[in-house]
Amino acid sequence: MRSVVAAFLVPVIVVVLIGPYTFLPSLLEYAVATDVQNRLGIEKQPEVRLRSNPPLNMLKGEFSGGRIAMRNVDLGGVRAERANIDLDPFDIDVWDTMKNGRVIDRQPLSGALRIEVSEDEVARLVEKGSDLPVTNVEVKKDGVVIGSRASALGTQFPVSVEGDLALDRGNLVFEPQNLEAAGVPVPDELTGRLLSGADFEYSLDRLPYQTTITGVETEEGRVVLEGRVPSIPLGAYPGG
């Protein structure tokens, strides 16, 4: 009789102990990916990978972090070539999650955000926000160069405005520093007007999940925005 009971209980215990370890990561990764996809209205589901260190802590619902990775996604009007959220440690309620078939988290997810914006997208934002006629935009490691055209003494000539990208009260701003005019002398008045006209700013307050951008840097051919995502609630979508 005892052998029969043991033969019955052992598989049950194994299922109870191993079940969460086997199915929980996939369930949670799917829930996070679905939430992000629905909230952002993107076509392709993001890639989600979660970590638990040591792995057995997963059985207690304790995760040491993870990553949400997206490509070619619109974030608040900015087209990101890549966007990654490196998640902070978080906990979930394992048994309620298994019982309900959906993730029951103890607090919203949060993490560090990195957005990579292509040179073409930077050019689009500059054209949209600058008073100058923009002919080209080049993103370098040490700043941004905006190409335009100007007229002086009856002559039209190309000009290049060099400057830096910075953050100002939640806005992405271009701060012009130098003007080059292909060997043509540019009067001081025109130089001042061109540098002033090259100023532009783009609001980043439409980013999802109450995201705050804390840093911006330029690399060859792209701009990198870094910030914090304070709250990614699971299973809560706009309108339902």
Solvent accessible surface area in square Angstrom, and as a share of the most:
residue,aa,sasa,rsa
1,M,176,0.79
2,R,216,0.79
3,S,81,0.52
4,V,98,0.56
5,V,64,0.37
6,A,50,0.39
7,A,69,0.54
8,F,138,0.57
9,L,80,0.40
10,V,86,0.50
11,P,70,0.44
12,V,64,0.37
13,I,91,0.46
14,V,73,0.42
15,V,102,0.59
16,V,70,0.40
17,L,97,0.48
18,I,87,0.44
19,G,8,0.07
20,P,4,0.03
21,Y,86,0.33
22,T,73,0.43
23,F,127,0.53
24,L,0,0.00
25,P,29,0.18
26,S,73,0.47
27,L,48,0.24
28,L,0,0.00
29,E,33,0.15
30,Y,135,0.51
31,A,19,0.15
32,V,0,0.00
33,A,4,0.03
34,T,26,0.15
35,D,0,0.00
36,V,0,0.00
37,Q,42,0.19
38,N,77,0.39
39,R,71,0.26
40,L,33,0.17
41,G,66,0.64
42,I,29,0.15
43,E,171,0.77
44,K,165,0.70
45,Q,71,0.32
46,P,11,0.07
47,E,97,0.43
48,V,4,0.03
49,R,144,0.53
50,L,24,0.12
51,R,135,0.49
52,S,14,0.09
53,N,119,0.61
54,P,77,0.48
55,P,72,0.45
56,L,124,0.62
57,N,33,0.17
58,M,19,0.08
59,L,48,0.24
60,K,118,0.50
61,G,0,0.00
62,E,65,0.29
63,F,5,0.02
64,S,41,0.26
65,G,0,0.00
66,G,1,0.01
67,R,107,0.39
68,I,0,0.00
69,A,28,0.22
70,M,10,0.05
71,R,159,0.58
72,N,93,0.48
73,V,3,0.02
74,D,69,0.36
75,L,6,0.03
76,G,14,0.14
77,G,13,0.12
78,V,4,0.02
79,R,116,0.42
80,A,0,0.00
81,E,66,0.30
82,R,84,0.31
83,A,0,0.00
84,N,27,0.14
85,I,5,0.02
86,D,59,0.30
87,L,10,0.05
88,D,42,0.22
89,P,103,0.65
90,F,8,0.03
91,D,49,0.25
92,I,0,0.00
93,D,40,0.21
94,V,5,0.03
95,W,148,0.52
96,D,47,0.25
97,T,0,0.00
98,M,71,0.32
99,K,156,0.66
100,N,75,0.38
101,G,52,0.50
102,R,146,0.53
103,V,9,0.05
104,I,44,0.22
105,D,37,0.19
106,R,131,0.48
107,Q,74,0.33
108,P,63,0.40
109,L,1,0.01
110,S,26,0.17
111,G,0,0.00
112,A,46,0.35
113,L,11,0.05
114,R,74,0.27
115,I,2,0.01
116,E,14,0.06
117,V,3,0.02
118,S,28,0.18
119,E,53,0.24
120,D,119,0.62
121,E,14,0.06
122,V,8,0.04
123,A,20,0.15
124,R,102,0.37
125,L,5,0.02
126,V,0,0.00
127,E,100,0.45
128,K,134,0.57
129,G,34,0.33
130,S,16,0.10
131,D,129,0.67
132,L,21,0.11
133,P,83,0.52
134,V,27,0.16
135,T,80,0.47
136,N,82,0.42
137,V,14,0.08
138,E,75,0.34
139,V,2,0.01
140,K,71,0.30
141,K,154,0.65
142,D,119,0.62
143,G,7,0.07
144,V,2,0.01
145,V,22,0.12
146,I,0,0.00
147,G,4,0.04
148,S,2,0.01
149,R,102,0.37
150,A,8,0.06
151,S,68,0.44
152,A,15,0.11
153,L,175,0.87
154,G,88,0.84
155,T,69,0.40
156,Q,114,0.50
157,F,5,0.02
158,P,68,0.43
159,V,4,0.02
160,S,36,0.23
161,V,0,0.00
162,E,56,0.25
163,G,4,0.04
164,D,61,0.32
165,L,19,0.10
166,A,26,0.20
167,L,54,0.27
168,D,57,0.29
169,R,218,0.80
170,G,44,0.42
171,N,30,0.16
172,L,11,0.06
173,V,15,0.09
174,F,3,0.01
175,E,78,0.35
176,P,28,0.18
177,Q,95,0.42
178,N,82,0.42
179,L,35,0.17
180,E,99,0.44
181,A,11,0.09
182,A,81,0.63
183,G,81,0.78
184,V,54,0.31
185,P,115,0.72
186,V,32,0.18
187,P,62,0.39
188,D,128,0.66
189,E,139,0.62
190,L,13,0.06
191,T,34,0.20
192,G,40,0.38
193,R,140,0.51
194,L,11,0.06
195,L,41,0.20
196,S,72,0.46
197,G,12,0.12
198,A,0,0.00
199,D,72,0.37
200,F,13,0.05
201,E,102,0.46
202,Y,26,0.10
203,S,46,0.30
204,L,9,0.05
205,D,117,0.61
206,R,154,0.56
207,L,15,0.07
208,P,29,0.18
209,Y,20,0.08
210,Q,144,0.64
211,T,19,0.11
212,T,79,0.46
213,I,21,0.11
214,T,93,0.54
215,G,23,0.23
216,V,33,0.19
217,E,83,0.37
218,T,19,0.11
219,E,43,0.19
220,E,124,0.56
221,G,32,0.31
222,R,69,0.25
223,V,2,0.01
224,V,0,0.00
225,L,3,0.01
226,E,74,0.33
227,G,6,0.06
228,R,100,0.36
229,V,1,0.01
230,P,67,0.42
231,S,30,0.19
232,I,0,0.00
233,P,39,0.25
234,L,19,0.09
235,G,52,0.50
236,A,43,0.34
237,Y,75,0.28
238,P,92,0.58
239,G,96,0.92
240,G,84,0.80
